[in-house]
Amino acid sequence: MKSIVLSIGLLLLAFFPVAQTLLVVPDTLVGPNISLEMHKDSVQFFPGQISYTYAYNQYSYLGPTLIFEQGEPMNITVTNSIEDTTTVHWHGIHLPSQWDGGPHTEIMPGDIWNPQFTVMDKASTYWYHPHLHMKTALQAIKGAAGFIIVRDPNEASLNLPREYGVDDYPIVIQCQEYDSNNQAMPLGMQDSTILVNGARANYGGNSVYGNFPAQMVRMRLLNASGERSFNFGFSGNMNFSQIASDGGLLNEPFDTTRLRLAPGERAEIVLDLTGLQGQNLYLMSYASELPMGVQGGPTMPMPPGSTPMDSPLNGIDFNIMQINVVAQTANAVTTLPSILENNVPYDEFTADITRTVRFTADSAMVMDGPFYFNDSTFNMDRIDFVIPINNTEIWKLVNETMVAHPFHIHDVQFYILDRNDGTLPHRGERGRKDVVFIPTGDSVRFITKFEDFTDTIIPFMYHCHILMHEDDGMMGQFIVVPPGFVGVNENMKLSEKLVVYPNPVENGLNFNMPEGIEEYDLRITDASGRVLLSKNGNTMEQLDVTMLKSGSYYLIVRANDKFYTANFTKL
């Protein structure tokens, strides 16, 4: 039903440009069994040509909110109906790499992917979106994204606003650039169209509006922009309380008037509207307070030949969403607990290793990329770090470029130790994080532990969450390996093509390995990523595939310091 309201509301935008749009709250899908279908659609964001979009399930833009319970075994099916290859990444969720949805876990057109995992995360706000290499920006900004809300016993025991769509609102904010044909542009460095929960917000001086009750209201803020950072606040510099960062509740709420979120970051805030019935206020971006070098702050002078970055929203303060305060609900929350969680960061003196990741570019004058990690562009066939299971590690991120970057790591949540080798993190950054923002010239140290999941074949990613930077190669990958694992070095080649025959095959599949290979690990998976055969060997024996159903499969072999892959068809 809500998706119908969204479609009608977006159509009204085109024909009644002075009308405001009621905030649409996405429907929820509750585990453990969840089905998603990514499909092509369109929306009338502007007069004239429709904008072609991607979406999930019944929506024409974005998708439903997924509700996970800690400890719940999830069984998700994802159907790819967009006529292009895609993936689905569960951003911030701790799960095996084969289900993480990175660029190695492709979902071909028409295929169904079936990740199965147990929810191990703390209560917080996460999200899902495509992660196909070189097409992440294109697919995500066209609408392929949605919220994930994880619940756990600790959060459930606290007196917090949590009635979804009543006093607990998911708010996804995007800033995008559209071309003269009203189509979303993946580069987006002149982005000026604000979307709030998929509705166009900044047009004709009007905005999306929400009717929030005169009590404490929880807002789950997600910056899903391709590039723009926001410096959130409310009109009149109204105070609010931050209660959570990316990966869970903070130890205690704290009052503030500003919240900076870079692309990929989330935060939960509580706005106290008690006694304000009949009044209205605005959620705003105070971009005039952002420094130069932050996409969204004042426009930087660009070298000749560079891509323009002169969005009219750069460096100015502007309204994002109007809030109308309506009557209080029954059982309203009017006070916050003083203690929320007991986050205890890992002891840095127990760290097994410190790794340094430098953000670099071809020269100090580069503003629009490409950007690199440690002077190397991303290579699908290279493993950058090999991490032993249960390693506690410090990663030092050093930004040597002229542009600020949000750094995201898959698999784990981390704790920020300090900025610039000594400055303690802001209070809103002292909880669990999976994205951290590093301004130009700055450094950040974080600590994390790699536990629970190993995989010697499918890697996890780390990357800049400015999507054009990620697609241009500002990304690396790592594998987490079991105890005693040998034979793999960092910067190893990930895959070479393997010859298999006969192909198609009915009974026995043969494969040729290079001379000198004495031992190997082998895996056969289906199109959904499910492992159907896993074995070790020391002879190039024929594989019995009679148990496989007819269809397409992948063969992956690890031997010495290399990986070998092949596709084959079972008759």
C-alpha positions in Angstrom: 0.0 0.0 0.0 2.8 2.4 0.9 4.4 1.8 -2.4 1.2 3.0 -4.1 1.3 6.1 -2.1 4.9 6.7 -3.1 4.2 6.3 -6.8 1.2 8.6 -6.6 3.2 11.1 -4.6 6.0 11.1 -7.1 3.6 11.6 -10.0 2.1 14.6 -8.2 5.5 16.1 -8.1 5.6 16.4 -11.8 2.2 18.1 -12.3 1.9 20.1 -9.1 5.4 21.6 -8.5 4.2 23.7 -5.6 2.9 20.7 -3.6 4.7 19.2 -0.7 5.2 15.4 -0.5 4.4 13.4 2.6 7.3 11.3 3.8 6.9 7.7 2.7 7.9 5.0 5.2 8.9 1.8 3.4 7.0 -1.4 4.3 8.9 -4.0 6.3 9.9 -7.6 5.6 10.5 -9.6 8.7 12.8 -12.7 8.8 13.8 -15.4 8.8 12.5 -16.0 5.2 12.8 -12.9 3.0 12.4 -12.6 -0.8 13.8 -9.6 -2.8 13.4 -9.0 -6.5 15.6 -6.3 -8.1 13.8 -5.0 -11.2 13.7 -2.1 -13.7 11.2 0.7 -13.2 10.7 4.4 -13.7 9.7 7.5 -11.8 8.5 11.0 -12.8 11.0 13.0 -10.8 10.9 15.9 -13.3 8.5 17.3 -15.9 9.0 15.7 -19.3 11.2 12.6 -19.7 10.7 9.9 -16.9 13.8 8.8 -15.0 14.6 5.1 -15.4 15.2 3.4 -12.0 16.0 0.2 -10.2 14.1 -1.0 -7.2 13.2 -4.0 -5.1 9.9 -5.8 -4.9 6.8 -3.6 -5.4 8.6 -0.3 -5.3 9.5 1.9 -8.2 12.5 3.3 -6.3 14.4 1.9 -3.3 13.0 -1.2 -1.5 11.4 -2.5 1.7 13.0 -2.3 5.1 14.3 -5.7 6.3 13.9 -6.5 10.0 16.6 -8.9 11.4 16.6 -10.3 14.9 20.0 -11.1 16.6 20.5 -14.8 16.6 18.0 -15.5 13.8 18.9 -17.8 11.0 18.2 -15.9 7.8 17.1 -17.4 4.5 17.1 -14.7 1.7 16.3 -15.2 -1.9 17.4 -12.4 -4.3 16.0 -12.5 -7.9 17.9 -10.5 -10.5 15.3 -9.1 -13.0 17.2 -6.0 -14.3 18.7 -7.6 -17.4 22.2 -6.9 -16.2 24.6 -8.5 -13.7 24.3 -7.3 -10.1 25.1 -8.2 -6.5 23.5 -7.4 -3.2 25.8 -6.3 -0.3 24.4 -6.3 3.3 26.3 -3.2 4.4 27.6 -3.5 7.9 26.3 -7.0 8.5 28.9 -9.6 9.9 28.5 -12.8 7.8 30.6 -15.2 5.7 32.3 -13.7 2.6 30.3 -16.0 0.3 27.1 -14.2 1.4 28.6 -10.7 1.7 27.5 -9.7 -1.8 30.8 -8.2 -2.9 31.9 -8.0 -6.6 33.0 -11.7 -6.7 29.4 -12.9 -5.9 27.7 -11.9 -9.1 24.0 -12.6 -9.7 23.5 -13.0 -13.4 20.3 -11.8 -15.2 17.4 -14.1 -14.4 19.3 -15.9 -11.6 18.4 -16.3 -8.0 20.9 -15.9 -5.2 20.1 -17.6 -1.8 22.3 -16.3 1.1 21.8 -18.1 4.4 23.4 -16.9 7.6 22.8 -16.2 11.3 22.4 -12.6 12.4 25.3 -11.9 14.8 25.1 -8.1 14.8 24.0 -5.7 17.5 20.8 -3.6 17.2 21.4 -0.8 14.8 20.6 0.6 11.3 22.3 -1.1 8.3 21.4 -1.1 4.6 21.6 -3.1 1.4 22.7 -2.1 -2.0 24.5 -3.5 -5.2 28.3 -3.9 -5.2 29.2 -4.9 -8.7 32.6 -3.6 -9.7 32.5 -0.5 -11.9 28.7 -0.4 -11.7 28.0 0.2 -8.0 27.3 3.9 -8.5 25.2 3.3 -11.6 22.9 0.8 -9.9 22.8 2.3 -6.4 21.9 5.8 -7.4 19.2 4.6 -9.7 17.4 3.3 -6.6 18.7 -0.1 -5.7 19.0 0.3 -1.9 17.0 -0.3 1.3 17.3 -0.3 5.1 18.1 -3.2 7.4 17.1 -2.8 11.0 18.6 -5.3 13.5 17.0 -5.8 16.9 18.5 -7.4 19.9 17.5 -8.0 23.6 19.5 -5.2 25.0 17.9 -2.6 22.7 14.5 -4.1 23.3 14.8 -3.6 27.0 15.5 0.1 26.8 12.8 2.8 26.9 13.5 4.1 23.4 11.1 5.1 20.6 10.8 2.0 18.4 7.3 1.9 16.9 8.2 1.8 13.2 6.6 4.6 11.3 5.1 6.2 14.4 8.0 7.4 16.5 10.8 5.5 14.8 11.5 6.7 11.2 14.1 5.4 8.6 15.3 8.4 6.7 17.5 7.8 3.6 18.9 11.0 2.1 20.5 11.1 -1.4 21.9 13.9 -3.4 22.1 13.2 -7.1 22.9 14.7 -10.5 20.6 14.2 -13.5 21.4 14.8 -17.1 19.3 16.8 -19.6 17.2 13.7 -20.2 16.4 13.4 -16.5 18.6 10.3 -16.1 20.7 9.8 -13.0 24.5 10.3 -13.6 26.9 8.0 -11.7 29.6 10.7 -11.5 27.3 13.3 -9.9 29.9 16.0 -9.0 27.3 18.7 -9.9 24.6 16.9 -7.8 21.8 19.2 -6.8 18.7 17.0 -6.5 17.8 15.9 -2.9 15.7 12.7 -2.4 14.3 11.8 0.9 13.0 8.2 1.1 12.9 8.3 -2.7 10.9 11.5 -3.1 12.3 14.7 -4.6 12.7 17.2 -1.8 14.3 20.5 -3.0 12.1 22.0 -5.7 10.2 25.3 -5.8 11.2 26.1 -2.2 9.2 23.2 -0.9 10.3 19.9 0.7 9.2 16.5 1.8 7.4 16.7 5.1 6.7 14.3 8.0 4.0 14.5 10.7 5.9 13.6 13.9 4.2 13.3 17.3 4.9 15.8 20.1 7.2 13.4 22.0 10.6 11.8 21.5 11.1 10.7 17.9 13.8 8.4 16.7 15.3 9.2 13.2 17.6 6.6 11.6 19.6 8.7 9.2 21.4 7.1 6.2 23.5 9.1 3.8 23.1 7.0 0.6 24.5 9.7 -1.7 27.1 8.8 -4.3 29.4 11.6 -3.1 27.9 14.3 -1.0 28.5 14.6 2.8 25.9 16.3 4.9 26.2 18.3 8.1 22.8 17.6 9.6 21.1 19.9 12.1 17.7 21.4 12.7 16.4 24.9 12.1 17.0 27.2 15.0 20.0 25.0 16.0 17.6 22.8 18.0 19.3 20.2 20.2 19.0 16.5 19.5 20.5 13.4 21.0 22.7 10.9 19.1 22.1 7.4 20.4 23.8 5.1 17.8 26.5 5.0 15.1 26.9 2.6 12.2 27.1 -0.7 14.1 25.1 -0.2 17.3 24.1 2.0 20.2 26.6 4.3 21.9 27.3 3.8 25.5 25.2 6.9 26.4 23.2 9.4 24.5 24.7 12.9 24.1 23.2 16.2 23.1 24.4 18.1 20.0 23.3 20.4 17.3 25.3 18.9 14.3 25.8 15.5 12.8 28.2 15.0 9.9 27.5 11.9 7.8 29.6 10.9 4.8 28.3 8.5 2.1 27.6 5.1 3.6 27.5 6.3 7.2 24.4 5.9 9.5 23.4 7.4 12.8 20.4 7.2 15.0 19.2 10.4 16.7 16.3 11.3 19.0 14.5 14.6 18.6 12.5 15.8 21.6 9.3 17.4 20.3 7.5 17.3 23.6 5.3 20.4 24.0 5.7 21.5 20.4 2.4 20.4 18.9 1.3 22.7 16.1 4.8 23.9 15.3 7.1 23.0 12.5 10.8 22.8 11.9 13.3 21.6 9.3 16.0 19.0 9.1 18.8 20.9 7.4 22.3 20.5 6.0 24.6 23.2 7.3 27.0 22.8 4.5 28.5 26.2 5.0 30.3 24.8 8.0 32.0 22.0 6.0 35.6 22.6 5.1 36.9 22.8 1.6 37.9 19.4 0.2 34.7 17.8 1.5 32.2 17.0 -1.3 29.4 19.3 -0.2 31.5 22.0 1.3 32.7 25.1 -0.5 33.5 24.5 -4.2 37.2 24.0 -4.7 39.1 25.6 -7.5 39.6 22.9 -10.2 42.7 22.4 -12.4 42.1 22.9 -16.1 40.5 19.8 -17.7 39.0 18.5 -14.4 35.4 17.4 -14.1 33.3 20.4 -12.7 32.4 20.2 -9.0 30.3 23.3 -8.8 27.0 22.1 -7.4 24.7 25.0 -6.4 24.3 23.2 -3.0 28.0 23.3 -2.2 28.9 25.4 0.8 25.4 26.7 1.6 22.8 25.8 4.2 19.6 24.3 2.9 16.4 22.6 4.1 16.0 18.9 3.5 12.8 17.9 5.1 10.0 19.7 7.0 8.7 18.3 10.3 5.2 19.1 11.4 4.5 18.4 15.1 1.2 16.7 15.6 -0.6 15.2 18.7 1.3 12.9 21.1 0.6 9.2 20.8 -0.4 6.8 23.5 2.5 5.4 25.6 4.8 8.2 24.3 8.5 8.1 25.2 9.4 11.4 26.8 12.8 10.6 28.4 15.9 8.8 27.4 17.9 6.2 29.4 21.2 7.5 30.6 23.0 4.2 29.7 22.5 2.5 26.4 25.2 0.0 25.8 28.6 -1.3 27.1 31.0 -0.9 24.2 34.5 -1.8 25.2 37.1 -1.2 22.4 39.8 -3.8 21.9 43.0 -3.0 23.8 45.5 -1.6 21.2 48.4 -3.2 23.1 47.0 -6.6 22.2 47.0 -6.0 18.5 48.7 -8.5 16.4 49.7 -6.1 13.6 49.3 -2.5 12.4 48.5 -2.0 8.8 48.8 1.3 7.0 46.5 2.2 4.1 47.5 5.4 2.3 45.0 7.3 0.1 46.9 8.4 -2.9 46.4 9.9 -6.4 48.5 10.5 -9.5 49.4 14.0 -8.2 48.6 16.4 -5.4 46.4 18.4 -7.8 43.9 15.5 -8.6 40.4 16.4 -7.4 38.2 14.1 -9.5 40.2 10.9 -9.4 41.2 8.2 -9.9 42.3 7.7 -6.3 44.2 4.6 -5.0 45.1 2.7 -1.8 48.9 2.5 -1.4 49.3 3.7 -5.0 47.6 0.6 -6.4 44.3 0.5 -8.3 41.8 -2.3 -7.5 42.4 -5.6 -9.2 39.8 -8.4 -8.9 42.7 -10.9 -9.3 44.9 -9.6 -6.4 44.5 -10.3 -2.7 45.9 -7.2 -0.8 45.8 -8.6 2.8 45.8 -12.2 4.2 44.5 -12.0 7.7 44.7 -15.0 10.2 41.4 -15.7 11.9 41.1 -14.1 15.4 43.7 -11.4 14.5 43.2 -8.2 16.4 44.5 -5.4 14.1 45.0 -1.7 14.0 44.5 -0.1 10.6 46.0 3.4 10.1 44.4 5.3 7.3 46.4 8.2 5.9 44.7 10.6 3.4 47.4 12.1 1.2 44.9 13.5 -1.4 43.2 16.8 -1.7 39.7 15.2 -1.2 38.1 13.8 1.9 37.2 10.1 1.7 34.8 7.8 3.7 36.5 4.5 4.2 34.3 1.3 4.5 35.4 -2.2 5.5 33.4 -5.3 5.0 33.1 -8.2 7.5 33.8 -6.3 10.8 32.8 -3.3 12.9 35.7 -1.3 14.4 36.4 1.2 17.1 38.2 4.5 16.2 41.3 4.9 18.4 42.3 8.4 17.4 42.7 11.0 14.7 46.0 12.4 13.6 47.9 10.2 16.1 46.4 11.6 19.3 43.0 13.3 19.0 40.3 11.3 20.5 37.3 10.6 18.3 34.2 12.7 18.5 31.6 11.3 21.0 29.4 10.2 18.1 32.3 8.1 16.7 33.0 6.2 19.9 30.7 3.3 19.2 30.9 0.5 16.6 31.7 1.8 13.1 32.1 0.4 9.6 32.6 3.7 7.8 35.0 6.4 8.9 35.5 9.8 7.3 39.1 11.0 6.7 39.5 14.7 5.6 42.4 15.7 3.4 45.7 15.5 5.1 44.3 13.7 8.2 44.9 10.2 9.5 42.7 7.8 11.5 43.6 4.7 13.5 41.0 2.1 14.2 41.1 -1.3 15.9 39.1 -4.4 15.1 39.1 -8.2 15.4 38.6 -10.6 12.5 36.6 -13.5 13.9 34.0 -16.2 13.1 34.4 -16.6 9.4 37.2 -17.8 7.1 37.3 -18.3 3.4 40.5 -18.9 1.4 38.7 -18.1 -1.9 36.1 -15.4 -1.7 37.5 -12.1 -0.3 36.0 -9.2 1.7 36.3 -5.6 0.4 37.5 -2.3 1.8 37.0 0.8 -0.2 36.1 4.5 -0.4 32.3 4.9 -0.2 32.3 7.8 -2.6 30.9 5.5 -5.3 32.7 7.0 -8.3 36.0 6.6 -6.4 35.2 3.0 -5.6 34.2 2.2 -9.2 37.4 3.9 -10.4 39.6 1.6 -8.4 39.8 3.0 -4.8 39.2 -0.5 -3.4 41.1 -3.4 -2.0 40.3 -6.9 -0.8 41.4 -9.3 1.9 40.8 -12.9 2.9 40.5 -14.2 6.5 42.2 -17.6 6.7 42.0 -20.5 9.2 44.8 -21.4 11.6 47.9 -22.9 10.0 46.9 -21.8 6.5 50.0 -21.6 4.3 50.8 -21.0 0.7 49.1 -17.6 0.2 51.0 -14.3 0.2 49.7 -10.8 0.1 49.4 -9.4 -3.4 48.8 -13.0 -4.7 47.0 -13.5 -7.9 43.4 -14.4 -7.2 42.3 -16.2 -10.3 43.5 -17.6 -13.7 41.3 -19.4 -16.2 41.1 -23.1 -15.9 40.4 -25.5 -18.8 37.6 -28.0 -18.1 36.2 -30.7 -20.4 33.9 -32.0 -21.5 31.8 -28.8 -21.3 28.8 -29.2 -21.2 29.3 -32.3 -19.0 27.0 -35.1 -18.0 29.0 -37.3 -15.6 32.7 -36.8 -15.2 34.4 -33.3 -15.3 38.1 -33.1 -16.1 40.4 -30.1 -15.5 44.0 -29.3 -16.4 46.3 -27.7 -13.9 49.8 -26.3 -14.7 52.7 -28.6 -14.3 54.2 -28.9 -10.8 50.9 -28.6 -8.9 50.9 -31.3 -6.2 48.1 -30.2 -3.8 45.0 -28.2 -4.2 41.7 -27.2 -2.6 38.6 -27.3 -4.8 35.1 -25.9 -4.7 32.0 -26.1 -6.9 29.3 -23.6 -6.4 26.0 -22.9 -8.1 24.8 -19.5 -9.4 23.5 -18.6 -6.0 26.9 -19.0 -4.4 26.0 -22.2 -2.5 28.9 -24.6 -2.1 28.0 -28.0 -3.6 31.3 -29.8 -3.5 34.5 -29.0 -1.5 37.5 -31.2 -1.3 41.4 -31.4 -1.2 43.4 -33.4 -3.6 46.9 -34.2 -4.8 46.0 -35.8 -8.2 44.2 -34.3 -11.1 41.3 -36.8 -10.8 38.0 -36.6 -12.7 35.2 -35.0 -10.7 32.0 -36.9 -10.5 29.2 -34.3 -11.1 26.3 -36.7 -11.6 24.7 -35.4 -8.4 24.3 -31.9 -9.9 21.1 -30.8 -11.4 21.1 -29.3 -14.9 22.4 -25.8 -15.0 25.4 -23.5 -14.8 28.2 -23.9 -12.1 31.5 -22.5 -11.1 34.7 -24.4 -10.4 37.3 -22.7 -8.1 40.7 -24.3 -7.3 43.4 -22.9 -5.0 46.9 -24.3 -5.5 50.1 -22.8 -4.1 49.7 -19.1 -4.3 47.1 -18.9 -7.1 43.4 -19.4 -7.8 42.0 -21.0 -10.9 38.4 -20.7 -12.0 36.1 -22.1 -14.7 32.4 -22.1 -15.6 30.8 -25.2 -16.8 27.3 -26.5 -17.7 25.8 -29.7 -16.4 23.5 -31.4 -18.8 
